[in-house]
Amino acid sequence: MALIVQKFGGTSVGSVERIEQVAAKVKKFREKGDDIVVVVSAMSGETNRLIDLAKQISEQPVARELDVMVSTGEQVTIALLAMALIKIGVPAVSYTGSQVRILTDSAHTKARILQIDSQQIQKELKAGRVVVVAGFQGVDESGNITTLGRGGSDTTGVALAAALKADECQIYTDVDGVYTTDPRVVAKAQRLDKITFEEMLEMASLGSKVLQIRAVEFAGKYSVPLRVLHSFQEGPGTLITLDEEESMEQPIISGIAFNRDEAKLTIRGVPDTPGVAFKILGPISAANVEVDMIVQNVSHDNTTDFTFTVHRNDYHNALQVLEGIARDMGAREVVGDTEIAKVSIVGVGMRSHAGVASRMFEALAKENINIQMISTSEIKVSVVIEEKYLELAVRALHTAFELDAPAGKGE
């Protein structure tokens, strides 16, 4: 008998019919003798509907009151799922984040989990009930309702699994696992049976939308085995684990991630003096703009060019700040480009294989794709290219690193 935490997202509980399907799935696990804790999101679209209502009252709603309001979405779902389970003969009980006592800090709309009191859940499990918990929410020390930010239900699921020392945390979603890359871009993309936390963290941070970064970090920190599964299709899914199995057949690259939401800024002719990077990036950081990749050219005529990438949503804000910096520093010019994309190869196999980066560059060169920036880590190589070549680049790399599914193999 195992203790399993199952998390179902908004699309999985998007209607009464779907909630009943989730209940039937939970019943199957229960019949195997497993103890089950289910974490659910609000029904798809509900959180946005509630936020829209709040914004009809105030363009910038008070964060505390917004949390009180949006947390009701999950409260509806937990009650409906508990009802659906009881209807089909499965004893069940629902709990909000505050009832379970998911203790968070007081950062409304983006709270962090500090502690979970698992006693009440353990008591209900011993009594033979399935426990249905509201994701995305908690309570601070003063008893205020808090929410964990977008994707917070994944974090709730993993945090509960850690607190309960669960055998597995299963994340049910609208895909049947983690793929070598987006199957909509590469038809021959393969579902991975297993991936390490480290690889998944890189994939998530580089644009893979399967799991939230915070949830993967939490799972890695507390060694919670995570499995990504399809809500309404049977299959083994993808296990995310600490294991780095050394195998002759282990691929060098596990996956290819990409991000279209990138923009590039360059400040040219900056005086090449100590502290120049801070003089440029300090004000950018103060403007709450997150910088991704950075390249500083070799000094020429006592000046240098400094290039960095930001999220495309931050481009105009960063451009204004950079133009002010350029005037203050006497730089020659500021130029920007919003038509770029980042493509990354990820794999723990890189640690034991030489020549991975050159193989990547060769594959791109064969397709006549120019590389504008390069960034590397122990298990990742990222490049910035023109956005129009993104899909071509991903397909070329997928083939070059032998990730294409064999003919006739359907995933």
Secondary structure, DSSP 8 states (H G I E B T S, - for coil): --EEEEEE-TTTTSSHHHHHHHHHHHHHHHHTT-EEEEEE---TTHHHHHHHHHHHH-SS--HHHHHHHHTHHHHHHHHHHHHHHHHTT--EEEE-HHHHTEEE-S-TTS--EEEE--HHHHHHHHTT-EEEEESSEEE-TTS-EEE--TTHHHHHHHHHHHHHT-SEEEEEESSSS-BSS-TTT-TT--B-SEEEHHHHHHHHHTT--SS-HHHHHHHHHTT--EEEEESSS-S--EEEES-----TT--S--EEEEEEEEEEEEEEEEE--TTHHHHHHHHHHHTT--EEEEEE---BTTEEEEEEEEEGGGHHHHHHHHHHHHHHHT-SEEEEEEEEEEEEEE-GGGGG-S-HHHHHHHHHHHTT----EEEEETTEEEEEEEGGGHHHHHHHHHHHTT-S--TT---
